């Protein structure tokens, strides 16, 4: 049987079988679950490194805590002002955008 004969037989068979939506949904769900778990496993080493660094940094932060309080206050005020500015700008851009 030549490739042309195979193609003719395939085209002569008529319409392809209907697609099974339930099966496709199940396969898509399995693929999504696998991707989710693989991404979580890829993040695991970074979480472990962050935990180790936090464990080593905790005594240093406890010792430096009282001295850092004024700096943290200023940084948080500037950050809050920046967040408020960005929020206001975002709302104004939406409101003033021509339709």
FENUR-V213992 format. One record per residue. N is the residue number from 0. OMEGA is omega as a letter, one per 30 degrees, with the letter a starting at -180 (999 if undefined). Layout:
n->(N & N)
omega->(OMEGA & OMEGA)
This chain:
n->(0 & 1 & 2 & 3 & 4 & 5 & 6 & 7 & 8 & 9 & 10 & 11 & 12 & 13 & 14 & 15 & 16 & 17 & 18 & 19 & 20 & 21 & 22 & 23 & 24 & 25 & 26 & 27 & 28 & 29 & 30 & 31 & 32 & 33 & 34 & 35 & 36 & 37 & 38 & 39 & 40 & 41 & 42 & 43 & 44 & 45 & 46 & 47 & 48 & 49 & 50 & 51 & 52 & 53 & 54 & 55 & 56 & 57 & 58 & 59 & 60 & 61 & 62 & 63 & 64 & 65 & 66 & 67 & 68 & 69 & 70 & 71 & 72 & 73 & 74 & 75 & 76 & 77 & 78 & 79 & 80 & 81 & 82 & 83 & 84 & 85 & 86 & 87 & 88 & 89 & 90 & 91 & 92 & 93 & 94 & 95 & 96 & 97 & 98)
omega->(a & l & l & l & l & l & l & l & l & a & l & a & l & a & l & a & l & a & l & a & a & l & l & l & l & l & l & l & l & l & l & l & l & l & l & a & l & l & l & l & l & l & a & l & l & l & l & l & l & l & l & l & l & l & l & a & a & l & l & l & l & l & a & a & a & l & a & a & l & a & l & l & a & l & l & l & l & l & l & l & l & l & l & l & l & l & l & l & l & l & l & l & l & a & a & a & l & a & 999)
